[in-house]
Structure formats: C-alpha cells, structure tokens
C-alpha cells in the first residue's frame, strides 16, 4: 500500500485511539491517590513513539515486558497485569 | 472463503458460534486442551475433559458440517501442582490414538515459574516419545517475551524435537522473529483487547512474510471473537491482498502444518 492508502484506511482509527490515550492520561492525573508502576511503564512506552524510531510496536511491547531471564520460584497468581515493575 | 480455525476452545462456546463459523466459511476447527477458568481437583477431571474433546465435541461440530480435531495436555496454569501434572501426563497416551487427536498442546508457560518449566519439559518429552506434533502457548502480556525465550530454550535443547513440527502460538511483534528464526511455525492470535488485532496481524505478515505462519481466534470463555479469522481475511482484502495470498494464510498454511499428523484428514 502507498502512504496515502494507509492514511485513508487507518488515520481516523489511529486518531481516535490517540485521543482515547490522551483522555486516559488526563483521567489518571485528575484522580486522587497514588499511581503505580503501570503508569511509569506507560510513560516509558510512550517514549518509543517519538521521532523516527523503527519497530515502534515491538519496542512498546518490550517496554512493558519482564526483562529478566531466570524462571521465578513459584507462580503466586495466574493473571498478568500488562506491565513489569522495574 | 473457506478457512481453518486452528485454535478455538469450542467447549466454551455456544452452538450459535458453530453455526456462525460455518456460515463464514469455516471447514475445520482445532481445539487445544486448556485451563477451564478454575483448577481441576483431580486427574478424573482431566479424563472427563479429554473424553469431551475426543468424543462429544466432534459430534457437536459435525452437526454444523465442521470437522473437529483436538490437542491434549495439562495447561501451564495448572502446572504448579507437579504431582497432578504427572498423573495427567500419564493419562494422555491412551487418548493419542483417537482419530481426532493432533498432538500435545497447548503446552507452554504462564508465569514462567520453575514448576511450569518442569511440566513443560515433561510434556515435550511426552510428545517426543510418541512422535506427536506440539502446540505451544506463550505467556500473556509482560510475561510473553521472557516466556517465549524460555520455551525456545527447552525445545531447542531437546534434540528429538523437529522444529517444523512445532507451532508457537500467540506471537506478537516482539516474539515472532525469535520463533521463525528457530525454524518453528508461528501462530498469531486475534483478540479484541490483548494479543493481535487484525491490522497488526497483517502488519506482521507484510513484515515477516507468509511462510510458516497462521492466524487463529483462540476463542474461549473470555473476551474473544470466534469470527476473528474471517474478519481478518476481510481486512487483508481491504488492504489489497490477493485471494490466493489470503487463502494461503487462513487455509493452506494450517493444512500444511496440521497435515503432518496422520489423523488430520479433511
């Protein structure tokens, strides 16, 4: 596809998602209490979108990922929360 | 357009879903064993589940003209209880000759724990001893990158395992290249919120090519869409992919991988 075709197909959808993301950050900032490691990871991931960096989706996923290499001692929970406390 | 749904947990779906899938062009559905949403308390629970996958569910699918195949294992979410896992693994061989069984799956990791890793190794050994295909589940979200690397290490260290007889499922942009470079097949799961969206799955195809890769809905009891594969095929068409290229991804590729099982006759 040409850049124009990609824009024609996906610009409005991406614009909508970007506004949703901005509104989410406004919502968190407006709320009382403390945030946690997930918001820190979110801001780190946002940094991957800047400028001419390649492989943005891959690097956003890695920004949220557990960077360690050894298995954990025991699985205390079954679910995942979407970010690793770094 | 005809398609194969290579990963769907139909025991969790309604008969309406079977009908909608058939109308959308689905000809074959393959069902890996998975976690029921709660931990089973004994090996008897697994025995009944394996009977459901190999006896009851094929009949239910056949009512809508779909061929149904299954994979057997204990899921990594239940792998902390190693004694129970050993009992379940000992139960599996007597089901392997049933006509709709394709192999061992979906094995893998969930939280990347030592016991999960131990049970994964036991099930890889089971597959090797019985010359079975392997379907691997990779962990969710923040655990996927690390888990995929650990899983690949286990598979590559067992010299009996032929990479082309293994599919690593739920790949995303940060894991697909690791899997394909290891000579294994990659599965992309199309989920509304986690894993891949249709647009991202097609991005991956356009970036890494269409060899040794398939798409599935992995529809289950959670937020998921049993029509995710035909919807992604429609998105491929919208992006200008030719009919033959779409058919390769949604029909020919799963047929090629699954056809390595003597039981996969369509």
Interface residues (C-beta under 8 A of the other chain):
Chain A: X1 X5 X9 X10 X55 X57 X58 X59 X61 X62 X64 X65 X66 X67 X68 X69 X71 X72 X73 X74 X75 X76 X77 X78 X79 X80 X81 X82 X83 X84
Chain B: X35 X77 X79 X80 X110 X111 X112 X113 X114 X115 X116 X117 X139 X140 X141 X142 X143 X144 X145 X146 X149 X150 X172 X173 X174 X199 X200 X203 X238 X239 X240
